[in-house]
Amino acid sequence: MDEINWSLLWPLLALQVLLAVIGLFSLRRTEATRGPKWLWVFILIFGNIIGSIAYFVFGRKDI
């Protein structure tokens, strides 16, 4: 079995964590979202990079 090349995965993992943390802070500060906030928390935590991008594109509601 081949070993995992961590030098290639670290940037993706860091991006995933960074987007999730920024998304969660943004979600906490916003008053209105498209859909329930608890669902966006779930999507941000378990949706990986795609979930974070989905929140910033579709979840935030412009007031």
N, CA, C and O atoms as a Maestro MAE file, in Angstrom:
{
 s_m_m2io_version
 :::
 2.0.0
}

f_m_ct {
 s_m_title
 :::
 protein
 m_atom[252] {
  # First column is atom index #
  i_m_mmod_type
  r_m_x_coord
  r_m_y_coord
  r_m_z_coord
  i_m_residue_number
  s_m_chain_name
  s_m_pdb_residue_name
  s_m_pdb_atom_name
  i_m_atomic_number
  :::
  1 25 0.822 -1.180 0.000 1 A "MET " " N  " 7
  2 3 0.000 0.000 0.000 1 A "MET " " CA " 6
  3 2 0.866 1.244 0.000 1 A "MET " " C  " 6
  4 15 1.888 1.319 0.682 1 A "MET " " O  " 8
  5 25 0.433 2.208 -0.777 2 A "ASP " " N  " 7
  6 3 1.189 3.460 -0.843 2 A "ASP " " CA " 6
  7 2 0.874 4.339 0.351 2 A "ASP " " C  " 6
  8 15 -0.237 4.327 0.883 2 A "ASP " " O  " 8
  9 25 1.866 5.093 0.756 3 A "GLU " " N  " 7
  10 3 1.644 6.032 1.845 3 A "GLU " " CA " 6
  11 2 0.974 7.297 1.315 3 A "GLU " " C  " 6
  12 15 1.098 7.638 0.139 3 A "GLU " " O  " 8
  13 25 0.271 7.977 2.196 4 A "ILE " " N  " 7
  14 3 -0.399 9.214 1.814 4 A "ILE " " CA " 6
  15 2 0.628 10.333 1.732 4 A "ILE " " C  " 6
  16 15 1.455 10.500 2.628 4 A "ILE " " O  " 8
  17 25 0.566 11.090 0.659 5 A "ASN " " N  " 7
  18 3 1.459 12.228 0.487 5 A "ASN " " CA " 6
  19 2 0.833 13.437 1.188 5 A "ASN " " C  " 6
  20 15 0.065 14.180 0.578 5 A "ASN " " O  " 8
  21 25 1.160 13.632 2.459 6 A "TRP " " N  " 7
  22 3 0.553 14.674 3.272 6 A "TRP " " CA " 6
  23 2 0.898 16.074 2.791 6 A "TRP " " C  " 6
  24 15 0.143 17.015 3.034 6 A "TRP " " O  " 8
  25 25 2.018 16.222 2.118 7 A "SER " " N  " 7
  26 3 2.388 17.560 1.653 7 A "SER " " CA " 6
  27 2 1.398 18.079 0.613 7 A "SER " " C  " 6
  28 15 1.282 19.289 0.418 7 A "SER " " O  " 8
  29 25 0.689 17.181 -0.051 8 A "LEU " " N  " 7
  30 3 -0.340 17.599 -1.005 8 A "LEU " " CA " 6
  31 2 -1.699 17.795 -0.340 8 A "LEU " " C  " 6
  32 15 -2.511 18.583 -0.825 8 A "LEU " " O  " 8
  33 25 -1.958 17.096 0.753 9 A "LEU " " N  " 7
  34 3 -3.252 17.176 1.411 9 A "LEU " " CA " 6
  35 2 -3.365 18.309 2.426 9 A "LEU " " C  " 6
  36 15 -4.467 18.805 2.659 9 A "LEU " " O  " 8
  37 25 -2.265 18.730 3.033 10 A "TRP " " N  " 7
  38 3 -2.315 19.772 4.057 10 A "TRP " " CA " 6
  39 2 -2.961 21.061 3.561 10 A "TRP " " C  " 6
  40 15 -3.790 21.621 4.278 10 A "TRP " " O  " 8
  41 25 -2.624 21.560 2.369 11 A "PRO " " N  " 7
  42 3 -3.282 22.797 1.924 11 A "PRO " " CA " 6
  43 2 -4.802 22.637 1.774 11 A "PRO " " C  " 6
  44 15 -5.546 23.561 2.105 11 A "PRO " " O  " 8
  45 25 -5.268 21.502 1.289 12 A "LEU " " N  " 7
  46 3 -6.715 21.273 1.160 12 A "LEU " " CA " 6
  47 2 -7.390 21.170 2.515 12 A "LEU " " C  " 6
  48 15 -8.479 21.711 2.705 12 A "LEU " " O  " 8
  49 25 -6.763 20.488 3.455 13 A "LEU " " N  " 7
  50 3 -7.317 20.383 4.803 13 A "LEU " " CA " 6
  51 2 -7.360 21.747 5.483 13 A "LEU " " C  " 6
  52 15 -8.337 22.084 6.152 13 A "LEU " " O  " 8
  53 25 -6.296 22.528 5.311 14 A "ALA " " N  " 7
  54 3 -6.261 23.868 5.907 14 A "ALA " " CA " 6
  55 2 -7.343 24.755 5.294 14 A "ALA " " C  " 6
  56 15 -7.996 25.513 6.011 14 A "ALA " " O  " 8
  57 25 -7.540 24.670 3.987 15 A "LEU " " N  " 7
  58 3 -8.581 25.447 3.320 15 A "LEU " " CA " 6
  59 2 -9.964 25.039 3.818 15 A "LEU " " C  " 6
  60 15 -10.816 25.897 4.050 15 A "LEU " " O  " 8
  61 25 -10.188 23.762 3.981 16 A "GLN " " N  " 7
  62 3 -11.465 23.252 4.466 16 A "GLN " " CA " 6
  63 2 -11.773 23.787 5.866 16 A "GLN " " C  " 6
  64 15 -12.878 24.267 6.122 16 A "GLN " " O  " 8
  65 25 -10.807 23.705 6.758 17 A "VAL " " N  " 7
  66 3 -11.007 24.185 8.133 17 A "VAL " " CA " 6
  67 2 -11.197 25.698 8.150 17 A "VAL " " C  " 6
  68 15 -12.067 26.204 8.859 17 A "VAL " " O  " 8
  69 25 -10.403 26.413 7.386 18 A "LEU " " N  " 7
  70 3 -10.496 27.865 7.337 18 A "LEU " " CA " 6
  71 2 -11.866 28.313 6.832 18 A "LEU " " C  " 6
  72 15 -12.482 29.196 7.428 18 A "LEU " " O  " 8
  73 25 -12.347 27.720 5.748 19 A "LEU " " N  " 7
  74 3 -13.660 28.087 5.219 19 A "LEU " " CA " 6
  75 2 -14.777 27.753 6.194 19 A "LEU " " C  " 6
  76 15 -15.729 28.523 6.322 19 A "LEU " " O  " 8
  77 25 -14.683 26.631 6.877 20 A "ALA " " N  " 7
  78 3 -15.710 26.246 7.847 20 A "ALA " " CA " 6
  79 2 -15.731 27.215 9.023 20 A "ALA " " C  " 6
  80 15 -16.807 27.619 9.464 20 A "ALA " " O  " 8
  81 25 -14.574 27.594 9.535 21 A "VAL " " N  " 7
  82 3 -14.505 28.517 10.677 21 A "VAL " " CA " 6
  83 2 -15.034 29.893 10.274 21 A "VAL " " C  " 6
  84 15 -15.815 30.491 11.013 21 A "VAL " " O  " 8
  85 25 -14.624 30.394 9.126 22 A "ILE " " N  " 7
  86 3 -15.110 31.692 8.664 22 A "ILE " " CA " 6
  87 2 -16.625 31.637 8.438 22 A "ILE " " C  " 6
  88 15 -17.343 32.577 8.779 22 A "ILE " " O  " 8
  89 25 -17.097 30.544 7.867 23 A "GLY " " N  " 7
  90 3 -18.529 30.384 7.648 23 A "GLY " " CA " 6
  91 2 -19.305 30.355 8.945 23 A "GLY " " C  " 6
  92 15 -20.371 30.965 9.038 23 A "GLY " " O  " 8
  93 25 -18.795 29.659 9.950 24 A "LEU " " N  " 7
  94 3 -19.488 29.592 11.240 24 A "LEU " " CA " 6
  95 2 -19.516 30.959 11.932 24 A "LEU " " C  " 6
  96 15 -20.530 31.325 12.525 24 A "LEU " " O  " 8
  97 25 -18.424 31.712 11.863 25 A "PHE " " N  " 7
  98 3 -18.418 33.060 12.437 25 A "PHE " " CA " 6
  99 2 -19.395 33.967 11.687 25 A "PHE " " C  " 6
  100 15 -20.118 34.750 12.302 25 A "PHE " " O  " 8
  101 25 -19.412 33.859 10.371 26 A "SER " " N  " 7
  102 3 -20.334 34.651 9.572 26 A "SER " " CA " 6
  103 2 -21.780 34.291 9.888 26 A "SER " " C  " 6
  104 15 -22.636 35.170 9.989 26 A "SER " " O  " 8
  105 25 -22.048 33.012 10.040 27 A "LEU " " N  " 7
  106 3 -23.395 32.544 10.355 27 A "LEU " " CA " 6
  107 2 -23.848 33.051 11.721 27 A "LEU " " C  " 6
  108 15 -25.011 33.412 11.902 27 A "LEU " " O  " 8
  109 25 -22.939 33.073 12.662 28 A "ARG " " N  " 7
  110 3 -23.280 33.549 14.006 28 A "ARG " " CA " 6
  111 2 -23.619 35.038 14.003 28 A "ARG " " C  " 6
  112 15 -24.493 35.476 14.751 28 A "ARG " " O  " 8
  113 25 -22.945 35.803 13.181 29 A "ARG " " N  " 7
  114 3 -23.143 37.254 13.159 29 A "ARG " " CA " 6
  115 2 -24.341 37.684 12.326 29 A "ARG " " C  " 6
  116 15 -24.873 38.773 12.543 29 A "ARG " " O  " 8
  117 25 -24.773 36.873 11.394 30 A "THR " " N  " 7
  118 3 -25.874 37.262 10.515 30 A "THR " " CA " 6
  119 2 -27.222 37.021 11.181 30 A "THR " " C  " 6
  120 15 -27.382 36.097 11.978 30 A "THR " " O  " 8
  121 25 -28.172 37.858 10.845 31 A "GLU " " N  " 7
  122 3 -29.507 37.738 11.425 31 A "GLU " " CA " 6
  123 2 -30.414 36.860 10.585 31 A "GLU " " C  " 6
  124 15 -31.225 36.111 11.131 31 A "GLU " " O  " 8
  125 25 -30.294 36.937 9.272 32 A "ALA " " N  " 7
  126 3 -31.208 36.203 8.394 32 A "ALA " " CA " 6
  127 2 -30.422 35.332 7.418 32 A "ALA " " C  " 6
  128 15 -29.424 35.764 6.842 32 A "ALA " " O  " 8
  129 25 -30.886 34.118 7.248 33 A "THR " " N  " 7
  130 3 -30.295 33.204 6.273 33 A "THR " " CA " 6
  131 2 -31.403 32.594 5.434 33 A "THR " " C  " 6
  132 15 -32.580 32.669 5.789 33 A "THR " " O  " 8
  133 25 -31.026 32.005 4.345 34 A "ARG " " N  " 7
  134 3 -31.972 31.250 3.535 34 A "ARG " " CA " 6
  135 2 -32.017 29.835 4.093 34 A "ARG " " C  " 6
  136 15 -31.148 29.016 3.794 34 A "ARG " " O  " 8
  137 25 -33.002 29.558 4.881 35 A "GLY " " N  " 7
  138 3 -33.093 28.268 5.550 35 A "GLY " " CA " 6
  139 2 -32.728 28.412 7.012 35 A "GLY " " C  " 6
  140 15 -32.224 29.454 7.430 35 A "GLY " " O  " 8
  141 25 -32.979 27.372 7.792 36 A "PRO " " N  " 7
  142 3 -32.677 27.441 9.231 36 A "PRO " " CA " 6
  143 2 -31.172 27.439 9.505 36 A "PRO " " C  " 6
  144 15 -30.395 26.793 8.802 36 A "PRO " " O  " 8
  145 25 -30.785 28.178 10.542 37 A "LYS " " N  " 7
  146 3 -29.359 28.271 10.882 37 A "LYS " " CA " 6
  147 2 -28.776 26.922 11.280 37 A "LYS " " C  " 6
  148 15 -27.633 26.626 10.933 37 A "LYS " " O  " 8
  149 25 -29.541 26.091 12.007 38 A "TRP " " N  " 7
  150 3 -29.022 24.793 12.438 38 A "TRP " " CA " 6
  151 2 -28.648 23.936 11.227 38 A "TRP " " C  " 6
  152 15 -27.700 23.153 11.296 38 A "TRP " " O  " 8
  153 25 -29.381 24.075 10.121 39 A "LEU " " N  " 7
  154 3 -29.065 23.302 8.923 39 A "LEU " " CA " 6
  155 2 -27.759 23.789 8.304 39 A "LEU " " C  " 6
  156 15 -26.953 22.984 7.839 39 A "LEU " " O  " 8
  157 25 -27.547 25.107 8.298 40 A "TRP " " N  " 7
  158 3 -26.292 25.634 7.756 40 A "TRP " " CA " 6
  159 2 -25.097 25.254 8.621 40 A "TRP " " C  " 6
  160 15 -24.004 25.039 8.096 40 A "TRP " " O  " 8
  161 25 -25.281 25.168 9.926 41 A "VAL " " N  " 7
  162 3 -24.197 24.693 10.795 41 A "VAL " " CA " 6
  163 2 -23.822 23.273 10.409 41 A "VAL " " C  " 6
  164 15 -22.641 22.952 10.271 41 A "VAL " " O  " 8
  165 25 -24.824 22.427 10.236 42 A "PHE " " N  " 7
  166 3 -24.591 21.039 9.828 42 A "PHE " " CA " 6
  167 2 -23.869 20.975 8.478 42 A "PHE " " C  " 6
  168 15 -22.917 20.212 8.316 42 A "PHE " " O  " 8
  169 25 -24.320 21.772 7.518 43 A "ILE " " N  " 7
  170 3 -23.700 21.780 6.185 43 A "ILE " " CA " 6
  171 2 -22.260 22.286 6.259 43 A "ILE " " C  " 6
  172 15 -21.376 21.730 5.607 43 A "ILE " " O  " 8
  173 25 -22.016 23.331 7.046 44 A "LEU " " N  " 7
  174 3 -20.660 23.877 7.156 44 A "LEU " " CA " 6
  175 2 -19.696 22.879 7.802 44 A "LEU " " C  " 6
  176 15 -18.541 22.770 7.391 44 A "LEU " " O  " 8
  177 25 -20.170 22.161 8.801 45 A "ILE " " N  " 7
  178 3 -19.280 21.243 9.507 45 A "ILE " " CA " 6
  179 2 -19.041 19.958 8.710 45 A "ILE " " C  " 6
  180 15 -17.909 19.485 8.612 45 A "ILE " " O  " 8
  181 25 -20.105 19.401 8.148 46 A "PHE " " N  " 7
  182 3 -19.987 18.096 7.493 46 A "PHE " " CA " 6
  183 2 -19.924 18.170 5.967 46 A "PHE " " C  " 6
  184 15 -19.706 17.151 5.312 46 A "PHE " " O  " 8
  185 25 -20.110 19.342 5.401 47 A "GLY " " N  " 7
  186 3 -20.139 19.473 3.952 47 A "GLY " " CA " 6
  187 2 -18.790 19.721 3.314 47 A "GLY " " C  " 6
  188 15 -18.690 19.903 2.101 47 A "GLY " " O  " 8
  189 25 -17.760 19.727 4.127 48 A "ASN " " N  " 7
  190 3 -16.402 19.974 3.648 48 A "ASN " " CA " 6
  191 2 -16.316 21.292 2.888 48 A "ASN " " C  " 6
  192 15 -16.993 22.255 3.246 48 A "ASN " " O  " 8
  193 25 -15.508 21.345 1.865 49 A "ILE " " N  " 7
  194 3 -15.301 22.598 1.129 49 A "ILE " " CA " 6
  195 2 -16.571 23.000 0.386 49 A "ILE " " C  " 6
  196 15 -16.904 24.184 0.331 49 A "ILE " " O  " 8
  197 25 -17.275 22.043 -0.179 50 A "ILE " " N  " 7
  198 3 -18.492 22.335 -0.949 50 A "ILE " " CA " 6
  199 2 -19.564 22.953 -0.049 50 A "ILE " " C  " 6
  200 15 -20.266 23.870 -0.477 50 A "ILE " " O  " 8
  201 25 -19.704 22.473 1.182 51 A "GLY " " N  " 7
  202 3 -20.686 23.035 2.103 51 A "GLY " " CA " 6
  203 2 -20.394 24.483 2.440 51 A "GLY " " C  " 6
  204 15 -21.310 25.303 2.517 51 A "GLY " " O  " 8
  205 25 -19.129 24.804 2.640 52 A "SER " " N  " 7
  206 3 -18.748 26.188 2.940 52 A "SER " " CA " 6
  207 2 -19.028 27.100 1.752 52 A "SER " " C  " 6
  208 15 -19.551 28.202 1.916 52 A "SER " " O  " 8
  209 25 -18.683 26.644 0.578 53 A "ILE " " N  " 7
  210 3 -18.934 27.444 -0.623 53 A "ILE " " CA " 6
  211 2 -20.436 27.620 -0.828 53 A "ILE " " C  " 6
  212 15 -20.887 28.703 -1.202 53 A "ILE " " O  " 8
  213 25 -21.213 26.562 -0.586 54 A "ALA " " N  " 7
  214 3 -22.672 26.650 -0.736 54 A "ALA " " CA " 6
  215 2 -23.249 27.689 0.225 54 A "ALA " " C  " 6
  216 15 -24.154 28.438 -0.144 54 A "ALA " " O  " 8
  217 25 -22.737 27.739 1.443 55 A "TYR " " N  " 7
  218 3 -23.231 28.742 2.400 55 A "TYR " " CA " 6
  219 2 -22.959 30.152 1.891 55 A "TYR " " C  " 6
  220 15 -23.852 30.998 1.916 55 A "TYR " " O  " 8
  221 25 -21.744 30.416 1.432 56 A "PHE " " N  " 7
  222 3 -21.410 31.766 1.005 56 A "PHE " " CA " 6
  223 2 -22.146 32.155 -0.274 56 A "PHE " " C  " 6
  224 15 -22.416 33.339 -0.481 56 A "PHE " " O  " 8
  225 25 -22.473 31.208 -1.126 57 A "VAL " " N  " 7
  226 3 -23.172 31.517 -2.373 57 A "VAL " " CA " 6
  227 2 -24.690 31.560 -2.170 57 A "VAL " " C  " 6
  228 15 -25.351 32.486 -2.640 57 A "VAL " " O  " 8
  229 25 -25.245 30.562 -1.472 58 A "PHE " " N  " 7
  230 3 -26.700 30.432 -1.393 58 A "PHE " " CA " 6
  231 2 -27.290 30.763 -0.012 58 A "PHE " " C  " 6
  232 15 -28.437 31.203 0.065 58 A "PHE " " O  " 8
  233 25 -26.550 30.566 1.054 59 A "GLY " " N  " 7
  234 3 -27.105 30.665 2.385 59 A "GLY " " CA " 6
  235 2 -27.244 32.058 2.942 59 A "GLY " " C  " 6
  236 15 -28.193 32.348 3.671 59 A "GLY " " O  " 8
  237 25 -26.312 32.921 2.608 60 A "ARG " " N  " 7
  238 3 -26.362 34.271 3.160 60 A "ARG " " CA " 6
  239 2 -27.458 35.059 2.468 60 A "ARG " " C  " 6
  240 15 -27.607 35.010 1.247 60 A "ARG " " O  " 8
  241 25 -28.210 35.774 3.258 61 A "LYS " " N  " 7
  242 3 -29.327 36.562 2.729 61 A "LYS " " CA " 6
  243 2 -28.953 38.035 2.791 61 A "LYS " " C  " 6
  244 15 -28.609 38.548 3.856 61 A "LYS " " O  " 8
  245 25 -29.018 38.709 1.661 62 A "ASP " " N  " 7
  246 3 -28.735 40.142 1.630 62 A "ASP " " CA " 6
  247 2 -29.932 40.893 2.182 62 A "ASP " " C  " 6
  248 15 -31.068 40.700 1.750 62 A "ASP " " O  " 8
  249 25 -29.649 41.743 3.137 63 A "ILE " " N  " 7
  250 3 -30.737 42.494 3.782 63 A "ILE " " CA " 6
  251 2 -30.860 43.855 3.124 63 A "ILE " " C  " 6
  252 15 -31.714 44.653 3.511 63 A "ILE " " O  " 8
  :::
 }
 m_bond[251] {
  # First column is bond index #
  i_m_from
  i_m_to
  i_m_order
  :::
  1 1 2 1
  2 2 3 1
  3 3 4 2
  4 3 5 1
  5 5 6 1
  6 6 7 1
  7 7 8 2
  8 7 9 1
  9 9 10 1
  10 10 11 1
  11 11 12 2
  12 11 13 1
  13 13 14 1
  14 14 15 1
  15 15 16 2
  16 15 17 1
  17 17 18 1
  18 18 19 1
  19 19 20 2
  20 19 21 1
  21 21 22 1
  22 22 23 1
  23 23 24 2
  24 23 25 1
  25 25 26 1
  26 26 27 1
  27 27 28 2
  28 27 29 1
  29 29 30 1
  30 30 31 1
  31 31 32 2
  32 31 33 1
  33 33 34 1
  34 34 35 1
  35 35 36 2
  36 35 37 1
  37 37 38 1
  38 38 39 1
  39 39 40 2
  40 39 41 1
  41 41 42 1
  42 42 43 1
  43 43 44 2
  44 43 45 1
  45 45 46 1
  46 46 47 1
  47 47 48 2
  48 47 49 1
  49 49 50 1
  50 50 51 1
  51 51 52 2
  52 51 53 1
  53 53 54 1
  54 54 55 1
  55 55 56 2
  56 55 57 1
  57 57 58 1
  58 58 59 1
  59 59 60 2
  60 59 61 1
  61 61 62 1
  62 62 63 1
  63 63 64 2
  64 63 65 1
  65 65 66 1
  66 66 67 1
  67 67 68 2
  68 67 69 1
  69 69 70 1
  70 70 71 1
  71 71 72 2
  72 71 73 1
  73 73 74 1
  74 74 75 1
  75 75 76 2
  76 75 77 1
  77 77 78 1
  78 78 79 1
  79 79 80 2
  80 79 81 1
  81 81 82 1
  82 82 83 1
  83 83 84 2
  84 83 85 1
  85 85 86 1
  86 86 87 1
  87 87 88 2
  88 87 89 1
  89 89 90 1
  90 90 91 1
  91 91 92 2
  92 91 93 1
  93 93 94 1
  94 94 95 1
  95 95 96 2
  96 95 97 1
  97 97 98 1
  98 98 99 1
  99 99 100 2
  100 99 101 1
  101 101 102 1
  102 102 103 1
  103 103 104 2
  104 103 105 1
  105 105 106 1
  106 106 107 1
  107 107 108 2
  108 107 109 1
  109 109 110 1
  110 110 111 1
  111 111 112 2
  112 111 113 1
  113 113 114 1
  114 114 115 1
  115 115 116 2
  116 115 117 1
  117 117 118 1
  118 118 119 1
  119 119 120 2
  120 119 121 1
  121 121 122 1
  122 122 123 1
  123 123 124 2
  124 123 125 1
  125 125 126 1
  126 126 127 1
  127 127 128 2
  128 127 129 1
  129 129 130 1
  130 130 131 1
  131 131 132 2
  132 131 133 1
  133 133 134 1
  134 134 135 1
  135 135 136 2
  136 135 137 1
  137 137 138 1
  138 138 139 1
  139 139 140 2
  140 139 141 1
  141 141 142 1
  142 142 143 1
  143 143 144 2
  144 143 145 1
  145 145 146 1
  146 146 147 1
  147 147 148 2
  148 147 149 1
  149 149 150 1
  150 150 151 1
  151 151 152 2
  152 151 153 1
  153 153 154 1
  154 154 155 1
  155 155 156 2
  156 155 157 1
  157 157 158 1
  158 158 159 1
  159 159 160 2
  160 159 161 1
  161 161 162 1
  162 162 163 1
  163 163 164 2
  164 163 165 1
  165 165 166 1
  166 166 167 1
  167 167 168 2
  168 167 169 1
  169 169 170 1
  170 170 171 1
  171 171 172 2
  172 171 173 1
  173 173 174 1
  174 174 175 1
  175 175 176 2
  176 175 177 1
  177 177 178 1
  178 178 179 1
  179 179 180 2
  180 179 181 1
  181 181 182 1
  182 182 183 1
  183 183 184 2
  184 183 185 1
  185 185 186 1
  186 186 187 1
  187 187 188 2
  188 187 189 1
  189 189 190 1
  190 190 191 1
  191 191 192 2
  192 191 193 1
  193 193 194 1
  194 194 195 1
  195 195 196 2
  196 195 197 1
  197 197 198 1
  198 198 199 1
  199 199 200 2
  200 199 201 1
  201 201 202 1
  202 202 203 1
  203 203 204 2
  204 203 205 1
  205 205 206 1
  206 206 207 1
  207 207 208 2
  208 207 209 1
  209 209 210 1
  210 210 211 1
  211 211 212 2
  212 211 213 1
  213 213 214 1
  214 214 215 1
  215 215 216 2
  216 215 217 1
  217 217 218 1
  218 218 219 1
  219 219 220 2
  220 219 221 1
  221 221 222 1
  222 222 223 1
  223 223 224 2
  224 223 225 1
  225 225 226 1
  226 226 227 1
  227 227 228 2
  228 227 229 1
  229 229 230 1
  230 230 231 1
  231 231 232 2
  232 231 233 1
  233 233 234 1
  234 234 235 1
  235 235 236 2
  236 235 237 1
  237 237 238 1
  238 238 239 1
  239 239 240 2
  240 239 241 1
  241 241 242 1
  242 242 243 1
  243 243 244 2
  244 243 245 1
  245 245 246 1
  246 246 247 1
  247 247 248 2
  248 247 249 1
  249 249 250 1
  250 250 251 1
  251 251 252 2
  :::
 }
}
